[in-house]
Structures are given as C-alpha cells and as structure tokens.
Amino acid sequence: MSFETAGLYDLRGLKCPLPVLKTRRRLKDMPSGTELAIETTDPLAGIDIPHFCNQEGHELVRSEKTETGHRFLIRKG
C-alpha cells in the first residue's frame, strides 16, 4: 500500500508536537477536500496524527508504517 506523491510533506526528524503543528498549519491554507501526504519519523505520530484528524474533522485516508516511521494521507475536512 505505497502512496508516492509529488506533494509529500516531509516531517521526518521532527519530534512531537511539531509534526501535528506543521500539518495543522499546512492544512489551514488548503481548500477543503484537498489531500496532503505526510511522512514522519516520530513514533508518537502514529497516535497523534489520527487523533489530530479526528479532533479537527479531517479524514485520514491512509496510514502506513514505514521502515523509519509513518506515512499518512489526509483529506482536509
């Protein structure tokens, strides 16, 4: 279930809470329905990103574990 995209937002190397904060900031300026793919290495992102999507009304389209962390595809609510 790989999803490579030209719009991959690279958040590798950032520790909690930065991946969520930067994702929130990036989504803020995007139109509803737009998809954003992010990649993280923070182990807590596997919990934090799905929780963030649920709290903020965004759809977590896909989530996958990678060798170094996680990849997520989020559709802005």
C-alpha positions as CSV (number, residue, x, y, z in Angstrom):
1,M,0.0,0.0,0.0
2,S,2.5,2.6,-1.1
3,F,1.4,6.1,-2.0
4,E,4.2,8.1,-3.5
5,T,3.1,11.6,-4.4
6,A,4.8,14.8,-5.6
7,G,3.1,16.6,-2.7
8,L,4.8,14.6,0.1
9,Y,5.2,16.9,3.1
10,D,8.5,15.7,4.7
11,L,8.3,15.9,8.5
12,R,11.0,13.4,9.2
13,G,13.3,14.2,12.1
14,L,10.8,16.3,13.9
15,K,9.6,15.4,17.4
16,C,6.2,15.7,19.0
17,P,4.3,18.0,18.8
18,L,5.9,19.5,15.7
19,P,4.5,17.1,13.1
20,V,1.0,17.9,14.2
21,L,1.6,21.6,14.5
22,K,3.2,21.8,11.0
23,T,0.4,19.6,9.5
24,R,-2.2,21.9,11.0
25,R,-0.5,25.0,9.6
26,R,-0.2,23.4,6.1
27,L,-3.8,22.3,6.0
28,K,-5.1,25.7,7.2
29,D,-4.3,27.3,3.8
30,M,-5.6,24.4,1.7
31,P,-9.1,24.2,0.3
32,S,-11.5,21.6,1.8
33,G,-11.2,18.2,0.1
34,T,-7.6,18.7,-0.8
35,E,-5.3,15.8,0.1
36,L,-2.0,16.1,1.9
37,A,0.6,13.3,2.2
38,I,3.0,13.5,5.2
39,E,5.9,11.4,6.3
40,T,7.2,11.3,9.8
41,T,9.8,9.5,11.9
42,D,8.3,10.5,15.3
43,P,7.0,7.2,16.9
44,L,4.2,9.2,18.5
45,A,2.9,10.4,15.2
46,G,1.2,7.0,14.7
47,I,-1.1,8.1,17.6
48,D,-1.0,11.9,17.3
49,I,-1.9,12.3,13.6
50,P,-5.0,10.1,13.6
51,H,-6.1,11.8,16.8
52,F,-5.5,15.2,15.2
53,C,-7.6,14.3,12.2
54,N,-10.4,13.1,14.4
55,Q,-10.4,16.2,16.5
56,E,-10.1,18.7,13.6
57,G,-12.6,17.0,11.2
58,H,-10.1,15.8,8.6
59,E,-10.3,12.3,7.0
60,L,-7.3,10.0,7.5
61,V,-7.5,8.4,4.1
62,R,-4.4,6.1,4.5
63,S,-1.9,5.3,7.2
64,E,1.1,3.1,6.7
65,K,4.1,2.2,8.7
66,T,7.5,2.7,7.0
67,E,11.0,1.5,7.9
68,T,11.7,4.7,9.8
69,G,8.2,5.9,10.8
70,H,4.8,6.6,9.3
71,R,3.2,7.9,6.1
72,F,-0.3,9.4,6.2
73,L,-2.7,10.7,3.6
74,I,-5.1,13.3,5.0
75,R,-8.1,14.8,3.2
76,K,-8.9,18.2,4.6
77,G,-12.4,18.5,6.1
